[in-house]
């Protein structure tokens, strides 16, 4: 589920900014193929790749870890 949410956020923001996948690739130094697969939730990108894209797109990724008491 998380990969789908990230994919949607990246795709939506990229389109809002009117940036092509190719241009995003140049700006973030990430391959077009990686961006293509990520936007379709067909890959499991590293946090570093996600962070590079988020920085270029002006997005922020928040991860929350909670201890579950049983």
DABELGI-V406633 format. One record per backbone hydrogen bond with DSSP energy under -0.5 kcal/mol. CO is the residue of the C=O (numbers start at 1). NH is the residue of the N-H. Records with the same first field share a line. If there is no record, write none. Layout:
CO->NH ; NH
This chain:
1->5
2->6
3->7
4->8
5->9
6->10
7->11
8->12
9->13
10->14
11->15
12->16
13->17
14->19
15->18
20->24
21->25
22->26
23->27
24->28
25->29 ; 30
31->35
32->36
33->37
34->38
35->39
36->40
37->42
38->41
46->50
47->51
48->52
49->53
50->54
51->55
52->56
53->57
54->58 ; 59
55->58
60->62
64->66
67->69
68->70
